[in-house]
Amino acid sequence: ESWSTAVESVGVTSDCLMRVKQVHGNVVRILKRGELPVAASEQKPDGDAIVSNQPGLALAVMVADCVPILVVDPVAGAAAAIHAGWRGTCARIASTAIEIMQREFGSDPANLLAALGPSAGPDDYEVGESLVDAFLDAGHQRSDVDRWFTRASGKPHLDLWSANRDQLVGAGLRRSQIHVCGLSTVSNPGVFDSYRVAGERAGRMAGIVVVPSSKPARSRPPT
């Protein structure tokens, strides 16, 4: 019932919902127009992002401190729902999804709109030194890592918002078209679900985006 209510709030029905079984990696699942599996809403393939150009399909990810990233291409008619925890961020899940949208659907990153929803904020997300090393070992530039990990209190804190925004910009999105909610799940446990606050008792929040229809190409005026 909760899913029905959630998808109805974005104008579709639950049989138009597609989710993934999130595994904290950088696997992106692709659903092309006309190739949806039977009973798509009942299937949850492993992955941490899902992209599609099937108009009217709702794509969803579940979070409780990780970043939900929702991307729309209003021109080509495509969308992505991305789950970016520290592992996915380290593995460049956001930029991987954008590259796949380009390859599979002809998306121009300059046309994309992206929204980063509530997640653990940079002041709340204290991590170990091993995470800093993990990002460096994954090939991220030292200047980026130094910007994404702050040490105001001595221990490193990971800024998932900046890291994912920078990766989206690196993939070609316009910075002005990337919208960061800026609300921390850890600081606002009365409003949002937070695994860091509630542990195994934490609920989950859904980030949902509906794939838009493509815009018809503009015809050139007669000469």
C-alpha positions as CSV (number, residue, x, y, z in Angstrom):
1,E,0.0,0.0,0.0
2,S,2.8,2.4,0.8
3,W,4.3,1.9,-2.7
4,S,0.9,2.5,-4.3
5,T,0.6,5.8,-2.4
6,A,4.1,6.8,-3.3
7,V,3.9,6.2,-7.0
8,E,0.4,7.7,-7.2
9,S,1.8,10.9,-5.8
10,V,3.9,11.2,-8.9
11,G,1.0,10.4,-11.2
12,V,1.5,6.7,-12.0
13,T,0.3,3.3,-10.7
14,S,2.3,0.7,-8.9
15,D,2.5,-1.6,-12.0
16,C,4.6,1.1,-13.6
17,L,7.3,0.9,-10.9
18,M,10.8,-0.5,-11.3
19,R,13.3,-0.9,-8.5
20,V,16.7,-2.5,-8.1
21,K,18.1,-4.7,-5.3
22,Q,20.7,-2.3,-4.1
23,V,24.2,-3.8,-3.5
24,H,26.3,-0.7,-2.8
25,G,28.3,-0.9,-6.0
26,N,28.2,0.8,-9.4
27,V,26.0,-1.6,-11.5
28,V,23.5,0.3,-13.6
29,R,20.5,-1.5,-14.9
30,I,19.0,-0.5,-18.3
31,L,15.4,-0.7,-19.3
32,K,14.9,0.3,-23.0
33,R,11.6,1.3,-24.4
34,G,9.5,-1.7,-25.4
35,E,11.8,-4.2,-23.7
36,L,10.3,-4.2,-20.2
37,P,10.1,-7.6,-18.6
38,V,6.7,-9.1,-17.7
39,A,5.6,-8.0,-14.3
40,A,8.4,-5.5,-14.1
41,S,7.2,-4.1,-10.8
42,E,7.8,-7.5,-9.2
43,Q,11.4,-7.8,-10.3
44,K,14.4,-6.3,-8.5
45,P,17.7,-7.0,-10.3
46,D,20.9,-6.3,-8.5
47,G,22.2,-2.8,-9.0
48,D,22.5,0.6,-7.6
49,A,21.1,2.6,-10.4
50,I,18.4,2.2,-13.1
51,V,18.0,4.1,-16.3
52,S,15.2,3.9,-18.8
53,N,13.6,5.7,-21.8
54,Q,10.2,4.0,-21.3
55,P,7.7,7.0,-20.9
56,G,5.6,6.8,-17.8
57,L,7.8,4.3,-16.0
58,A,8.6,5.2,-12.4
59,L,12.2,4.4,-11.3
60,A,12.9,4.2,-7.6
61,V,15.8,3.8,-5.1
62,M,15.6,3.3,-1.3
63,V,17.8,5.3,1.1
64,A,18.4,6.0,4.8
65,D,21.6,8.1,4.8
66,C,22.8,7.4,1.2
67,V,22.2,9.9,-1.5
68,P,19.2,9.4,-3.8
69,I,20.1,11.0,-7.1
70,L,17.2,11.5,-9.6
71,V,18.1,12.5,-13.2
72,V,15.7,13.5,-16.0
73,D,16.4,14.1,-19.7
74,P,13.4,16.1,-20.9
75,V,14.7,16.2,-24.5
76,A,15.6,12.5,-25.3
77,G,12.9,11.3,-22.9
78,A,14.9,9.3,-20.3
79,A,15.6,9.2,-16.6
80,A,17.8,7.6,-13.9
81,A,17.4,6.8,-10.3
82,I,20.7,6.4,-8.5
83,H,21.6,5.1,-5.0
84,A,24.9,6.6,-4.0
85,G,26.4,5.6,-0.6
86,W,30.1,6.0,0.0
87,R,30.9,2.8,-2.0
88,G,28.8,3.9,-5.0
89,T,30.3,7.4,-4.8
90,C,33.8,6.0,-4.7
91,A,32.9,3.7,-7.7
92,R,31.5,6.7,-9.7
93,I,28.0,5.4,-9.9
94,A,26.5,8.7,-10.9
95,S,28.8,9.4,-13.8
96,T,28.5,5.8,-14.9
97,A,24.7,6.2,-15.1
98,I,25.1,9.4,-17.1
99,E,27.5,7.7,-19.6
100,I,25.0,4.9,-20.1
101,M,22.2,7.4,-20.7
102,Q,24.4,9.0,-23.4
103,R,25.3,5.6,-25.0
104,E,21.9,4.0,-24.8
105,F,19.5,6.9,-25.2
106,G,21.5,9.6,-26.9
107,S,21.2,11.9,-23.9
108,D,23.2,15.1,-24.0
109,P,24.4,15.8,-20.5
110,A,23.9,19.5,-21.0
111,N,20.1,18.8,-21.2
112,L,20.0,16.8,-18.0
113,L,18.4,17.9,-14.7
114,A,19.5,16.3,-11.5
115,A,18.3,16.4,-7.9
116,L,20.2,15.1,-4.8
117,G,17.8,14.3,-2.0
118,P,18.2,14.1,1.8
119,S,21.1,12.1,3.0
120,A,23.9,12.1,5.6
121,G,25.3,15.6,5.5
122,P,29.0,16.7,5.4
123,D,28.9,17.8,9.0
124,D,27.3,14.5,10.2
125,Y,29.0,11.8,8.1
126,E,32.1,10.9,10.2
127,V,34.2,8.1,8.5
128,G,37.4,6.3,9.0
129,E,40.8,7.1,7.4
130,S,40.4,3.9,5.4
131,L,37.7,5.6,3.3
132,V,40.1,8.4,2.3
133,D,42.5,5.7,1.1
134,A,39.7,3.9,-0.7
135,F,38.9,7.0,-2.8
136,L,42.6,7.5,-3.6
137,D,43.0,3.9,-4.5
138,A,40.0,4.2,-6.8
139,G,41.9,6.8,-8.8
140,H,40.2,10.0,-7.6
141,Q,42.4,13.1,-7.7
142,R,44.0,14.1,-4.4
143,S,42.6,17.6,-4.8
144,D,39.0,16.2,-5.1
145,V,39.5,13.9,-2.2
146,D,40.8,16.7,0.0
147,R,37.7,18.7,-0.9
148,W,35.3,15.9,-0.3
149,F,36.8,14.9,3.1
150,T,36.8,17.6,5.7
151,R,38.5,17.5,9.1
152,A,36.9,20.3,11.2
153,S,36.8,18.0,14.2
154,G,40.0,16.1,13.5
155,K,38.3,13.0,12.1
156,P,37.4,12.8,8.4
157,H,33.8,13.6,7.3
158,L,32.7,12.7,3.8
159,D,30.7,15.3,1.9
160,L,28.6,13.0,-0.3
161,W,26.8,16.0,-1.8
162,S,29.9,17.7,-3.2
163,A,31.4,14.4,-4.3
164,N,28.4,13.4,-6.4
165,R,27.7,16.9,-7.7
166,D,31.3,17.1,-8.9
167,Q,31.1,13.8,-10.6
168,L,27.9,14.8,-12.3
169,V,29.6,18.0,-13.5
170,G,32.5,15.9,-14.7
171,A,30.1,13.8,-16.7
172,G,28.9,17.0,-18.5
173,L,25.9,18.2,-16.5
174,R,25.6,22.0,-16.0
175,R,26.2,22.9,-12.4
176,S,23.2,25.2,-12.4
177,Q,21.0,22.2,-13.3
178,I,22.1,20.1,-10.4
179,H,19.9,20.7,-7.3
180,V,21.1,19.6,-3.9
181,C,18.4,19.3,-1.2
182,G,21.0,20.1,1.5
183,L,19.0,18.4,4.3
184,S,20.8,15.9,6.5
185,T,19.1,12.7,7.5
186,V,21.3,12.4,10.5
187,S,20.5,15.9,11.8
188,N,16.8,15.5,11.2
189,P,15.9,12.0,12.4
190,G,12.4,13.2,13.3
191,V,11.7,14.0,9.7
192,F,13.9,11.5,7.8
193,D,15.0,7.9,8.2
194,S,18.6,7.5,9.2
195,Y,20.5,4.3,9.6
196,R,23.3,6.1,11.5
197,V,20.7,7.2,14.1
198,A,18.4,4.2,14.4
199,G,20.5,1.3,13.2
200,E,18.6,-1.8,12.2
201,R,15.4,-0.2,13.3
202,A,15.7,2.5,10.7
203,G,13.0,2.8,8.0
204,R,13.7,3.6,4.4
205,M,12.8,6.5,2.1
206,A,12.1,6.3,-1.6
207,G,13.5,8.5,-4.3
208,I,11.2,8.2,-7.3
209,V,11.4,9.7,-10.8
210,V,9.1,9.2,-13.8
211,V,10.5,8.8,-17.2
212,P,9.2,11.7,-19.4
213,S,8.2,11.6,-23.0
214,S,10.8,12.8,-25.5
215,K,10.3,16.2,-27.1
216,P,9.8,16.1,-30.9
217,A,12.7,17.5,-32.8
218,R,12.2,21.1,-34.0
219,S,11.6,21.3,-37.7
220,R,13.7,23.8,-39.6
221,P,11.8,26.7,-41.2
222,P,11.5,26.4,-45.0
223,T,14.2,28.2,-46.9
